[in-house]
Amino acid sequence: MNADDELVDIAITGPVDGPLAVGTELFDLGEVTSGGNRIARTGSMTAAQIVRAVLLIEPALTLVKVPKAARLQRLQREWQAAVKRWQIEFDSAAEKTLTGVTDTRTRQAVVSKTMTLMHAA
């Protein structure tokens, strides 16, 4: 981010004591929950995803600064491109690593569990 970007302060109103999720339904859209309890209200899905990502790394924070509108949309496009590149590299590495595992269900289970452990699922 640039120093001149306008930022919005998002208060974290509770502890991170469970799985972090972003609300996607009509009445919880843009909210971040921990263990099913709302801990932040951001106003947009993109901002909520950023808050969730930050809290995965720094769960003790009580405030997260998020860029406003246009900058946020550009960051989301850049992030999606980076995620796509990462997924291609991950799939390639998994394919090379799991060459000896012939059962497709076992291969998929290993990949799925790995993605979960990496907070990528």
C-alpha positions in Angstrom: 0.0 0.0 0.0 1.0 3.6 -0.5 1.2 6.1 2.2 -1.4 8.3 0.5 -4.0 5.5 0.2 -7.2 6.2 2.2 -7.7 3.5 4.9 -10.6 2.4 6.9 -10.2 1.1 10.5 -12.0 -2.2 11.1 -12.3 -3.0 14.8 -11.9 -6.6 15.9 -14.5 -6.9 18.7 -13.7 -10.3 20.0 -11.0 -13.0 20.4 -10.0 -15.3 17.6 -10.8 -18.5 19.3 -12.1 -20.7 16.5 -12.1 -21.1 12.7 -12.2 -17.8 10.9 -14.9 -17.4 8.3 -16.3 -14.6 6.1 -20.1 -14.2 5.9 -21.6 -14.7 2.4 -25.3 -14.6 3.1 -27.7 -11.7 3.1 -27.6 -10.9 6.8 -23.9 -11.6 7.4 -22.3 -10.4 4.2 -18.9 -8.7 4.9 -18.7 -10.0 8.5 -15.8 -12.0 9.9 -16.6 -14.6 12.4 -14.4 -16.7 14.7 -16.0 -20.0 15.9 -19.3 -18.7 14.7 -19.2 -15.4 16.6 -19.0 -12.1 14.8 -15.7 -10.3 15.5 -15.7 -7.7 12.7 -18.1 -6.0 10.3 -16.4 -4.6 7.2 -19.1 -3.7 4.7 -17.7 -5.7 1.8 -16.6 -9.2 1.0 -13.2 -8.1 -0.2 -12.5 -6.2 3.0 -13.7 -9.1 5.1 -11.4 -11.5 3.3 -8.5 -9.2 3.9 -9.4 -8.9 7.6 -9.6 -12.7 7.8 -6.2 -13.1 6.1 -4.6 -10.7 8.5 -6.1 -12.4 11.6 -4.9 -15.8 10.4 -1.3 -14.4 10.8 -1.9 -12.0 13.7 -4.9 -13.2 15.7 -4.2 -10.9 18.6 -4.9 -7.7 16.7 -7.8 -5.4 17.8 -7.7 -3.2 14.7 -7.1 -3.9 11.0 -6.6 -1.1 8.5 -8.2 -1.8 5.1 -7.9 0.3 1.9 -11.0 2.0 0.5 -13.0 1.1 -2.6 -10.9 1.5 -5.9 -7.6 0.5 -4.3 -9.3 -2.5 -2.6 -10.7 -3.7 -5.9 -7.3 -3.4 -7.6 -5.7 -5.3 -4.7 -8.3 -8.1 -5.0 -7.6 -8.5 -8.7 -3.8 -8.7 -8.0 -4.4 -11.2 -5.2 -6.6 -13.4 -7.4 -3.9 -13.5 -10.0 -1.3 -14.4 -7.4 -3.6 -17.1 -6.0 -4.1 -18.6 -9.5 -0.3 -18.7 -10.0 0.2 -20.3 -6.6 -2.5 -22.9 -7.3 -0.8 -23.9 -10.5 2.5 -24.3 -8.7 0.9 -26.2 -5.8 -0.9 -28.6 -8.2 2.4 -29.2 -10.1 4.3 -29.9 -6.8 1.5 -32.2 -5.5 1.5 -34.1 -8.8 5.3 -34.7 -8.6 5.2 -35.6 -4.9 2.3 -38.0 -5.1 3.5 -40.0 -8.1 3.6 -43.2 -6.1 0.1 -42.8 -4.8 -2.1 -44.5 -7.4 -5.5 -44.3 -5.7 -7.2 -41.1 -6.8 -9.3 -40.8 -3.6 -6.2 -41.0 -1.4 -4.4 -38.5 -3.6 -7.3 -36.1 -3.3 -7.5 -36.6 0.4 -3.8 -35.8 0.8 -4.1 -32.6 -1.3 -7.3 -31.5 0.5 -5.8 -32.0 4.0 -2.7 -30.1 2.9 -4.7 -27.2 1.6 -6.6 -27.1 4.9 -3.5 -27.1 6.9 -2.1 -24.3 4.8 -5.4 -22.3 5.3 -5.8 -22.4 1.5 -9.1 -24.3 1.5 
